[in-house]
Each structure stands twice: as structure tokens, then as C-alpha cells.
Amino acid sequence: MTNLSVNINKVATLRNARGEDRPNVVDFALHCESVGAQGITVHPRPDERHIKRDDVFALKPVLRTEFNIEGYPSPEFMDLVTKIKPAQVTLVPDAPDALTSSAGWDVEANADFLASIVDRLHEAGIRSSIFVPADKDVVKAAARVGADRVELYTKPYADRYPTDPEGAVAPFAEASKAAHNAGLGVNAGHDLNLDNLAFFAERVPYLNEVSIGHAIISDALYLGIDETIRRYRECLKH
């Protein structure tokens, strides 16, 4: 079964809007775990517009599921994650001011840099995942730089799914097979939701984990977080 990691960035965004501590992101993360989330994801950005460094330090000792930290591997980010030592670090190629992740790495063009980052993560005992497009050559390049997993950037799937679901999912299934054959685990994320997740999970083999934040928090406004997580977990039973 594919694991569900809940990205809680949007909860921190809501908290920061008032400059206080409601909702409390640690309490929310623990509640998500208690109702079925199998991981918690955060993406701390340099401007701390949602998750703050203090949140990351507060979460690590209390989480019972896998902790995944996403981010661009700047010196400051690497200092943070090597101190925290989460289960997994997902490397994304975002500019500091990016609103959200909008592309995967060109791994070949950044091979030396990524290999050095992956080595540092391994020295700290952290599983490495590289955010990539659904491209077999890029996936193979991720294996060559020593990554443990890839995270497939799924916005192109989500955009195409309403009109051509089979065509939308095909490159992701092929990329996942290539990753598996190269010895990599497979994660996925970006714009996956209750409409398109079950089809994706059924068609993409070897899928270890999906990381979903914006859609889960949006659905929770109507359904409540308990029911929302239950429905997302149901989508992953195949």
C-alpha cells in the first residue's frame, strides 16, 4: 500500500496570518497521525512564510510517523536538516521566492552538486529523494548521483487527467518502472487530489508514498480533516 504523507505548510500559513499560534502546527500534525496519516511533510522556505525553523525543531521529537522535509539544498537548509535528521529529505529546485514547486530537477545538468548533497544526507543517516519530472532518463540520472528515491512531479498528470487519463498517467507509470529497475523508491506529489489520486495509484507501480498538502487542507474545510485523510487513504488502497 502507498503511504500518505500530509504536507502541513498551509496550516502554518493560516497560523501566520494572525501572528499567533492558532492553529498549532504540532498539534495538527499529531492529529493527522492519529487519524491515519503515515507521514508528515514540511517545506520550510527562507522567508518562513509558512513553516518556520522553530516548527521543524518542535515537530521532530514528537512525530511517530515518517518526517519528510522538502527544500532547495542551500547551506542554510542543509544545516537545518542535518541537525534535525528526518527520515527523508526531498530535494527541490525551487528559487527562494517560489510560491510552490513548479518543476523537477535537470539532474544531469546538476549531477555533481546533487551527488555532493546526497552524500551529505547519507552521512547524516537521512534518506534522499530528488524531485524529478516523469522522464526515464532523468530518473536514471537520479540513480547515478546516489539518490534513494525520486519524487515524481505530478502537475502535468493532474492537468491532463480530466480529458485524457490514460495518456496523462502513462509517462508516470514508465518513469516509476525505470526508477524501480534502477533500484530507486518512488514518491509522487503536486496537485494530486480526491478526483485523480485513485487512478494514479492504480496505474503507477512501485509507488511508495504520495505527499499532499494544498488539496487535503482545502478538502478538510468541507469534510473535516479526519474524513479527508480517510478518503485519501482509501484512494491509495489498490
C-alpha positions in Angstrom: 0.0 0.0 0.0 1.2 3.5 -0.8 1.8 5.7 2.2 0.1 9.1 2.6 2.3 12.0 3.9 0.4 15.1 4.8 2.1 18.4 4.0 1.1 20.9 6.7 2.5 24.1 5.1 -0.9 25.5 4.6 -1.8 25.1 8.3 1.3 27.2 9.1 0.2 29.8 6.6 -3.2 30.1 8.4 -1.5 30.4 11.7 0.9 33.1 10.5 -1.9 35.2 9.2 -2.7 36.2 12.8 0.8 36.1 14.1 -0.2 33.9 17.0 -0.3 30.1 17.5 -3.7 29.0 16.3 -3.9 26.5 14.6 -0.9 24.9 16.3 1.0 23.0 13.6 2.4 20.4 16.0 -1.0 19.6 17.4 -2.4 19.4 13.9 0.4 17.1 12.7 -0.1 14.8 15.7 -3.9 14.7 15.0 -3.2 13.8 11.3 -1.1 10.9 12.5 -3.8 9.8 14.9 -6.4 9.5 12.2 -4.2 7.7 9.6 -1.5 9.9 8.1 1.6 7.8 7.6 4.0 10.7 7.3 4.2 14.5 7.8 5.8 16.7 5.2 7.0 20.3 5.6 8.8 22.7 3.2 10.5 25.4 5.1 11.4 28.4 2.9 14.0 31.1 3.6 11.4 33.8 4.3 9.5 31.5 6.7 6.2 32.5 5.2 4.6 29.2 6.4 6.7 26.6 8.2 9.3 28.2 10.4 12.6 26.7 11.6 11.3 26.5 15.1 8.4 24.4 13.8 10.8 21.9 12.3 12.6 21.5 15.6 9.4 21.2 17.5 8.0 18.5 15.2 10.9 16.2 15.1 10.9 14.8 18.7 7.1 14.2 18.8 6.2 12.7 15.4 5.6 9.0 15.4 5.4 8.6 11.6 8.0 9.4 8.9 9.1 13.0 8.8 9.8 14.4 5.3 11.5 17.8 4.9 11.4 19.3 1.4 13.5 22.2 0.1 16.3 23.6 -2.0 19.6 22.4 -0.6 21.1 25.8 0.3 23.7 25.9 3.0 21.0 27.0 5.5 18.7 24.2 4.5 21.4 21.6 4.8 22.4 22.9 8.2 18.8 22.6 9.3 18.2 19.1 8.0 21.5 17.6 9.2 20.6 18.9 12.7 17.1 17.6 12.6 17.8 14.2 10.8 14.3 13.5 9.5 13.6 10.1 7.9 13.7 11.7 4.4 14.8 14.9 2.7 13.3 15.7 -0.7 15.5 18.0 -2.8 13.6 20.5 -4.9 15.0 23.1 -7.4 12.9 26.0 -6.2 14.0 29.6 -6.2 13.8 31.2 -2.8 10.8 33.3 -3.7 8.8 30.5 -5.5 5.2 30.2 -4.4 5.2 26.4 -4.9 7.4 23.8 -6.6 6.8 24.1 -10.4 9.4 21.8 -12.0 11.7 18.9 -11.3 15.4 18.9 -11.4 17.5 18.6 -14.5 19.6 16.0 -12.7 22.2 15.5 -15.4 23.0 19.3 -15.5 23.3 19.4 -11.7 24.8 16.0 -11.2 27.9 17.0 -9.3 26.0 19.3 -7.0 23.3 16.8 -6.3 25.7 14.0 -5.7 27.5 16.0 -3.1 24.2 16.8 -1.3 23.1 13.2 -1.4 26.4 12.2 0.1 25.9 14.7 3.0 22.4 13.3 3.6 23.7 9.8 3.7 26.5 10.7 6.1 23.8 12.1 8.4 21.7 8.9 8.1 18.9 10.6 6.0 17.1 9.0 3.1 17.4 11.2 0.0 14.7 11.9 -2.6 15.1 14.0 -5.7 12.1 15.9 -7.2 12.0 15.0 -10.9 9.8 15.1 -14.0 8.3 11.9 -15.3 11.3 11.2 -17.6 13.1 7.9 -17.7 16.5 9.5 -18.4 16.2 11.9 -15.5 15.2 9.1 -13.2 18.2 7.1 -14.3 20.4 10.1 -13.7 19.0 10.4 -10.1 20.1 6.8 -9.5 23.6 7.6 -10.8 24.0 10.5 -8.3 23.2 8.1 -5.5 19.6 9.1 -4.5 17.5 6.6 -2.6 14.2 7.7 -4.2 12.7 10.1 -6.7 9.5 12.1 -6.2 7.6 12.4 -9.5 6.3 15.9 -10.2 2.6 15.2 -10.9 1.2 18.6 -12.0 1.4 17.5 -15.7 -0.7 14.4 -14.8 -3.2 16.5 -12.9 -3.6 19.0 -15.7 -4.2 16.3 -18.4 -6.2 13.8 -16.3 -9.7 15.4 -16.9 -9.5 14.9 -20.7 -7.1 12.0 -21.2 -6.5 10.0 -18.0 -4.7 7.1 -19.7 -2.4 9.4 -21.6 -1.8 11.5 -18.5 -0.7 8.6 -16.4 1.4 6.7 -19.0 4.7 8.6 -18.6 4.5 8.3 -14.8 4.0 4.6 -14.9 7.0 4.3 -17.2 9.1 6.6 -15.0 8.2 4.5 -12.0 9.2 1.3 -13.7 12.5 2.9 -14.7 13.1 4.0 -11.1 12.3 0.6 -9.7 14.7 -1.1 -12.2 17.4 1.4 -11.2 17.0 0.5 -7.5 15.1 3.7 -6.5 12.0 4.1 -4.4 9.2 6.1 -5.9 7.3 9.0 -4.3 4.9 11.5 -6.1 3.3 14.8 -5.4 1.8 18.1 -6.7 -1.9 18.6 -7.5 -2.9 15.1 -6.6 -6.4 15.2 -5.1 -9.6 13.1 -4.5 -10.5 13.3 -8.1 -7.3 11.9 -9.6 -5.4 10.1 -6.9 -7.0 6.7 -7.0 -6.5 6.3 -10.8 -2.8 7.4 -10.4 -2.2 4.9 -7.6 -3.8 2.1 -9.6 -1.8 2.7 -12.7 1.6 3.7 -11.3 3.5 0.6 -9.9 6.0 0.6 -7.1 4.6 3.8 -5.6 5.9 4.1 -2.0 4.5 7.5 -1.0 2.4 10.5 -2.0 2.9 13.8 -0.4 -0.2 16.1 -0.5 -0.9 19.3 1.3 -3.0 22.0 -0.5 -5.7 19.6 -1.7 -6.0 17.9 1.7 -6.4 21.2 3.6 -8.8 22.5 1.0 -11.0 19.4 1.3 -10.8 19.5 5.1 -12.7 22.8 5.0 -15.7 20.9 3.8 -15.2 17.4 5.1 -13.1 17.8 8.2 -9.5 16.6 8.5 -10.5 13.1 9.8 -12.8 12.3 7.0 -10.4 13.9 4.4 -7.5 11.7 5.5 -9.7 8.6 5.5 -10.8 9.3 1.9 -7.2 9.9 0.7 -6.1 6.7 2.4 -9.0 4.9 0.6 -7.7 6.2 -2.8 -4.4 4.5 -2.1 -5.8 1.1 -1.4 -5.3 -0.9 -4.6 
